[in-house]
């Protein structure tokens, strides 16, 4: 067996062991375990923070650089979608409204 194959198998086994250990950690413990109150409070904000961390760069960046001009359809469609969501709390309306602004600007004007 070549050295690279041995290394590959070792890495796969190591990753499997880490995965099994982390997923079974709470079953291995002999007593119930709970998070501290501050950690539970922080977890309430995790989905919003993760979404912002993914969406915000996609709106204001192109190819790893800030958009060079304010004439970018995403800069107009994102606030419209956000306002529609906060107004009606309807995800479908958010998507349709944002795309109703984005598509004419992007396809029609070439922004």
C-alpha positions, -999 to 999 in steps of 0.1 A, spaced: 0 0 0 14 34 -10 20 60 16 -7 84 3 -33 56 5 -24 49 41 -27 87 49 -60 88 31 -74 59 51 -61 74 84 -78 107 77 -111 90 68 -110 69 100 -101 99 121 -129 120 106 -153 91 112 -142 88 148 -146 125 154 -180 125 138 -193 96 159 -178 110 191 -194 145 186 -228 131 176 -229 106 204 -215 128 231 -248 135 248 -258 99 247 -225 88 264 -231 110 294 -247 94 324 -267 124 336 -288 150 319 -268 180 306 -281 215 298 -265 246 284 -260 276 306 -287 303 303 -263 327 285 -256 301 259 -292 293 253 -299 330 249 -271 333 224 -284 304 204 -316 323 197 -296 348 176 -275 322 158 -298 317 128 -302 354 122 -264 359 125 -257 330 102 -281 343 76 -267 378 78 -232 364 74 -242 346 42 -265 371 27 -248 404 34 -216 396 15 -236 383 -14 -254 416 -17 -225 440 -14 -197 420 -30 -188 407 -65 -159 384 -70 -145 391 -36 -146 429 -39 -172 455 -29 -196 465 -57 -179 493 -76 -211 513 -81 -245 519 -65 -260 508 -99 -263 472 -88 -297 456 -88 -290 437 -56 -286 469 -36 -321 479 -45 -338 445 -44 -325 435 -10 -341 464 10 -374 460 -9 -375 423 0 -366 431 36 -393 458 39 -419 434 24 -409 407 49 -412 430 79 -445 444 66 -463 411 59 -440 384 74 -445 364 42 -415 347 27 -431 342 -7 -440 379 -9 -404 387 0 -390 366 -28 -415 378 -54 -411 415 -44 -373 414 -43 -372 396 -77 -398 421 -91 -372 448 -84 -341 428 -92 -350 414 -126 -360 446 -144 -329 463 -131 -306 434 -139 -320 422 -172 -335 454 -184 -309 480 -175 -279 456 -172 -271 466 -136 
